[in-house]
């Protein structure tokens, strides 16, 4: 094992112990290490990092994607240079790195109902119930799909109308409070699940048709089929994602906060905590990304300004 590879593995282990998942970044960093070893280098050189970052398996030329690849190396290089002073840290401006986030697709209430109706047609019946309940829960809580897949049965307290999300993104945990209609739906799913898989050692709340925990990586294909069955195919736009259910919850909540006239600045940190955002900036992003929210914010600012002048 080369010193570069050993240092990269130790670095990733250290960061993950601090709560960072580093799923994509870890994969990219080890790919860079493979590249360095393939050319016989045990040190980080800026030209090697740039060559690796701009040579992708898919042939992508997207500026943001290439810059993120290089950033994975830069962050590690700052650490590695303390071990190998001859190694270089790639310049920050080597590639343009304008942050680019995908514009979310906002499902209408009718489209969410259509997705749940489409899920009802899945077979066997437990699979249909799992997908109906999963879609409904994501839509009304804004949970990440990975959080729902990791949800343990004993973290869902239906008597207290709460569920506990442990060690999510960036190692954060939080408790969500459930509406009585959501409690009813979850209780019905638990009953149907237990009839099929009564094993109390199962652990997971949501289960596959084999009684195992749902695999988050396998959700995309089924959800794509549900989109087709529900007739949700916006012309001229990218295909909606399951993650957009989370976006929809966030936007609907922010719209309600604006419309009820409350103190939006005081409530945003609460919403950030609910969503499990590590930084409130992730929540503020919606204010500039969604036209309706931008209009509401402008209207609030305008009324405040006129109030101060009058």
N, C-alpha and C positions, 0 to 999 in steps of 0.2 A: 504494500500500500504506500503510495506517495505521501510526502508531507502535506501537499495541497489537499489531497482527498481526506486525510486524517483530520486536518484542521477544519475542513468544510463540514465533516460529519459531527465533530465536536461542537462547532459553532451552531449548527442546526439543533443539536440536542440541548444546548444551553438556552437558546431562544425559545424552544418549545417548552422547556421546563418553566419558563417565565410566563407561559400562557399563550404564546403566539402559535397559530396552527401551521403557517408556512407551507401550505399544501402546494400551491403553484410555485411560489418562490423557491421552496426546497427542491422541487423537481427541476426548475430552471438552473439553480446553482450546481446541482450534481451533473446536469447536462454540460454545463460549462467546464466542470472539472474533467469530464470525459473528453471534451474537445481539446483541453490543454494536454492531457495525457496522449491523445492521438498524434499530437505534433511534437511530443517529447519535451514539454515544458512543465516545470514544477513551480513556476512563479506566475504571478498575474502581470500581464503586460497590457497596456491600453489598446494596442493594435489588435492583440488576440481577442480581447473582450469585445471590441467593436466588430471584428470579423464574425465571432460567434453570434452576437446579438442580431446581426443583419442577415444571417444565413439560417433560415428556418426550414423545418421539414415541409411545411405547407406552402412555402414560397411567399408568405405574407410580406407586404411592404407598408402596412399600416404604421404610421409614425408612432402613435401612442403605444402600440403593442411592442414594437422594437425597443422603444425607450424604456418600457417596464422591464424587458429582459435585461437590458444593460443596467438598470437600477438594481436588480437583484445581485449583480456582480459587484457594483459600486459599494453597496452597503457591506457586503462581506469583505471587500478589499480594504475598507477602513480598519476592519478587525485584523485581517491577515498581515497587513503591513507592519503591525507591532511585532509579529513573529518573524517576518521576512522583510527587512527594510528595503531590499532591492526590488520588491514587488511594487507595482504602480496602482494608483487609484484612477480609474478612467475619468476624464473630465466630465463635469456635470452637464456641460453644453455640447457634448459630443453628438448627441441626437436630440432633436426637438422632443419635448416631453409635456406638451399641453395635455392636461387631464381631460379625458373624454369619457363621459358616462352615457350609457344607453338611455334614451328617452323611454320612460316606462309606458306600458300599455295599461290603460285604466279600464278594467272590466266594469260594465254597467251591472246593476242588480239583476237585470234580466239575463245577462250573459252568465253570471255566476249560477243563477238558477238553472240555465240550460246545461252548464257543465255538470251540475249535480244530477240532473235528469239523465244526462248521457252516461254518467258513472253508474246509475241504477241498472243499466243494461249489461254491465260487465258480468262475467261468470267466472267462478261460481258465486253464489249469493254473498259469501263473506267478503270476497274481493270487491264486490259492488258496495257493500256497506263500509268497507275500509276507505275506499276512494271518496264516497259521498261525505263521510265524516271528516276525512283529511282536508278536502277542499273547503268544506264549511268552516273548519277550525282555522285554517290559514286566512280565510277571508275576514273572519270576525275578530281575530287577535293580532294579525300582522306577524305571526311567528315565521321564522325561516323554515323552509322545508326540512333542512338538516336537523333543526331543533325538534320538529315533530317526529322525525324518524328515531331520534335518540330518546324520546320521551319514555320514561319508565312508568309502569303501572302505578307504583306507589308514590309517584310524583303528581298524580292526578287525584286531588282530594275533592270529590264531588259533594260531600257533605258540607265542606267549607267553601265550595264554589271557587276553588283556586287550582292552579297548576304551577309547578316549579320547574324552571329551566335552569339546569346546572351546567357550568363550565362550557358556555357557548363561545361564540367568536370573541377572541382576545381574552378568554378565560373568565368572562363575566357571567354572573348568575342573576336571576330575577324571578319574582313571583307575579303571575298574572291573575286577575280577578275575572270570573266568568259570569256572563248573563245567565239568567235561569233557563232560557231557551237552549243555550249552549250546553248547560249542565244536563238537560233532558236528553239532548242528542248524544252526548258522550256516554251517559248512563245506558242508553239503548244500545249503543255500539258495544260497550263492555259486556252487556248481557248476551248479545248475539255472538260475540267473540268467545266468551266462556263456554257457551253451549258447544262450540266446535272444538275449542282447545281449552279444556278445564284445568290443565297443568298449572298449579300455582307458582311454579318456578320459572315460568316463561319470561317474566321481567319486563318485556316491552309492552307499551300500551297498544300501539298499532302493530298488527301482524300481517305477514304474507299468508298465502293459501297453504303454506307448509307450517305455519305457526311460528316462523322466525321473524326477527326484526326486519322492518322494511329497509331496503338498500337504497339510499338516496340517489345513487348513480343510475339506478334502474327506473326512476320515476319519469324521466323525460319522454321515453317512447310511448308509455301509456297515456301521459298527459297530451301528447301530440295527437293521438287518436281521439281523445275526448274533445279536443278543439275542433277536429274535423267533424265529429258526430254532432257537435253543438252548433256547427255552422259559423264558427268564429274565425274569420280569415280576412282581416282588414286589408283592402287593396292598397298596393303601393307601400306597404310597411313590412317590417320584419315580423316574423311569427311571434305572437305573444308567448310569454314564458310563465311558468308556474310561479316564479319569484314575483311576477307582477301583481299577484294577489296581495303580497305584502305592501307593495307600492300603493295599491288601491286603498287599503286600510289606512295607510298613513295620510294620503291626500284627503280622504273623506273625513278623517279626524281633524285635520288642520282646517278644512273648510268649515266644519261645525264650530271650531274654536273661534274663527273669524266672525262667523255669522251671529254668534250669541253675544258678541260685544265684550268678551272678557279680555283679560290682560294676556295677550298672546306671548309676550316675552317671558312672563312668569310661568306659563304652562309648557313652553317648548322643552325645557329641561326635563319635565315630568314625562313628556312623550318620548324624549330621547332614552330615558331610563326604561320605559315600557318596551321600546323596540330593541333595547340592548345595544344602542350605539355607543361606541367608545368615546366619541367626540360629538358634541352638539352640532358641529358643522355638518355632519352627515344628515341631520334633520333639517337644518337651515337650507340645505341644497334644494329641497322640494319647493321652497318659496320662489326660486328663480327658474326652476325647471318646468313648472306646471303653469300654463297661462292663466288658468282660473285663480290659482293662488296668488299669482303676481298681480292680477287685477284687484283682488280683495285687499292685498297688502297696500297697493297704491291708493285704493279708496279709503282705507283706514288712515293712511298718512295724510291724504288730502283733507279729510274731515277734521283731523287733529290740527292741521295747519290753519284751516279756516277758523276753528274754534279759538286758537290762540290769537288770531288777528281780530276777531269780533269783540 
